[in-house]
Amino acid sequence: STTNAPEDDAPNRYSRPERTVYGRYSRDANSSGSSLPSNSLEKRIEELERELAKERQENARLMKMAQDKEELIGKLKEEIDLLNR
């Protein structure tokens, strides 16, 4: 389950492989004679990397919130059980 994963893992989970993928796309685009100049491709890659970083931060934040809520639900269930006894 992803809700049990430590919050520190979520932002770093994909960082290394994706950077190598970006590098490969950049080299492929340059060698294939793409219609876009390599400079604009590099800018687009940087823009997408920034957007990806923001989305990862948001994802990590939401995962942490979900985990906190799951913990609260567990505590409240325990309290309900105690009150029912």
C-alpha positions as CSV (number, residue, x, y, z in Angstrom):
1,S,0.0,0.0,0.0
2,T,1.3,3.4,-0.9
3,T,-0.2,5.1,2.2
4,N,2.3,3.2,4.4
5,A,5.3,4.5,2.5
6,P,7.5,7.0,4.4
7,E,6.8,10.5,3.2
8,D,10.5,11.1,2.4
9,D,10.5,8.3,-0.3
10,A,7.7,9.9,-2.4
11,P,9.5,13.0,-3.7
12,N,12.7,11.0,-4.4
13,R,11.2,7.8,-5.8
14,Y,11.7,8.6,-9.5
15,S,14.3,11.3,-9.6
16,R,17.3,9.4,-10.9
17,P,15.7,7.3,-13.7
18,E,13.8,10.2,-15.1
19,R,16.8,12.4,-15.4
20,T,18.5,9.8,-17.5
21,V,15.3,9.6,-19.6
22,Y,15.4,13.4,-20.1
23,G,19.0,13.2,-21.2
24,R,18.2,10.4,-23.7
25,Y,15.3,12.4,-25.2
26,S,17.5,15.4,-25.6
27,R,20.3,13.5,-27.4
28,D,17.7,11.7,-29.6
29,A,16.1,14.9,-30.6
30,N,19.4,16.5,-31.4
31,S,20.6,13.6,-33.5
32,S,17.4,13.2,-35.4
33,G,17.3,16.7,-36.8
34,S,14.1,17.7,-35.0
35,S,12.2,20.7,-36.3
36,L,12.6,22.5,-32.9
37,P,16.0,23.9,-32.1
38,S,17.8,22.1,-29.3
39,N,17.7,25.2,-27.2
40,S,13.9,25.3,-27.2
41,L,13.8,21.5,-26.5
42,E,16.1,22.0,-23.5
43,K,13.9,24.9,-22.2
44,R,10.8,22.7,-22.7
45,I,12.5,19.8,-20.8
46,E,13.5,22.2,-18.0
47,E,9.9,23.5,-17.8
48,L,8.6,19.9,-17.7
49,E,11.1,19.0,-15.0
50,R,10.0,22.0,-12.9
51,E,6.3,21.1,-13.4
52,L,7.1,17.5,-12.5
53,A,8.9,18.6,-9.3
54,K,5.9,20.7,-8.3
55,E,3.5,17.7,-8.9
56,R,5.8,15.4,-6.9
57,Q,5.7,17.9,-4.0
58,E,1.9,18.1,-4.2
59,N,1.7,14.3,-4.4
60,A,4.0,13.9,-1.3
61,R,1.9,16.5,0.6
62,L,-1.4,14.7,-0.3
63,M,0.2,11.3,0.6
64,K,1.2,12.7,4.0
65,M,-2.3,14.1,4.5
66,A,-3.9,10.7,3.6
67,Q,-1.5,8.9,6.0
68,D,-2.3,11.4,8.8
69,K,-6.0,10.9,8.3
70,E,-5.6,7.1,8.3
71,E,-3.8,7.3,11.6
72,L,-6.5,9.6,13.0
73,I,-9.2,7.1,11.8
74,G,-7.3,4.3,13.6
75,K,-7.1,6.2,16.8
76,L,-10.8,7.2,16.7
77,K,-11.8,3.6,16.0
78,E,-9.7,2.5,19.1
79,E,-11.4,5.2,21.2
80,I,-14.9,4.1,19.9
81,D,-14.0,0.5,20.9
82,L,-13.0,1.6,24.4
83,L,-16.2,3.7,24.8
84,N,-18.3,0.7,23.7
85,R,-16.8,-1.5,26.3
